[in-house]
Amino acid sequence: MLMAHPAVLEELLRRYDDLKAERGKDAGEMLRRLEDVSYTLCVTTGTRDIASALVAAREQLRRLVREETPAVLS
């Protein structure tokens, strides 16, 4: 399975969180941008809904961090 570069996942998650936190201004434009980033997250993670995409993206990032972090030996 192809996996997105971690920087891409981090940027998509940041954009999603930023858009979810936005209030007011141009609700139509904000919703369009939120739909765009949600769709991209779904495609990038191979999922069909945003809830699954968020879980998958965050889990992929956690897995990569665990793989890159050397174990500390006691």
N, C-alpha and C positions, 0 to 999 in steps of 0.2 A: 504494500500500500504506500502510495506517495504521501509524504508528510510535508506540511508547510514549514518554511524556515521559522525558527523561534521569533525572530524580529518581526516577521509578518504577523504571527499570531498575537504577539504583544501589542503591536500597533492596532490591530483590529479590535482587540479587547479594550484598549484604552479609548479608542474612538467610540465604541459601543457604550462604555461607561460614561464618557463625557456627554454623549447625546442623551442618555437616559437621565442625566442630572440637569440638563438644560430645561429652562422654564421660560415661557412667554414669547419673546421676540416674534419669530415667524413660525408658528406651529406647523404650518403646511410644509415648509422647507425642512424643518427639523425632523418631521415624520418621514419625509422622503429620504433624507440622509440616513435615518435610523433603519428604514427598510433596506436601503442599499447595503449598509454594513452588516445587517442581520443576514441578508442573502449571501453576502461574501463569506461570512463566518460559516454558514451552512455548507456552502460549496467547498470551502477550504478544509472543513473537518469531515466531510462526507456524511452529513446528517440532514434531517428534513425539517427540523424546527429549532428555533433559537435557544430554547432551554437545553436541548441536547448538544447543540453547537458550543454553547458556553462551557458546559461540563467537559466536553471532549477537548476543547482548546486549552482549558486550564489544566486538565489532566496531562495532556501532551507536554505542556511547559513544566509541570511538576516532575514528570518522568525524566525530561531532559536535564533538569537541575540535579536530580538524584544521580543520574549517570555521570554528570560532569563533576560532581562534588566528591573528592576522594574520601574514603572511609577513614575515620580516625581510629587508629589501633591503640588499645589500652595496654 
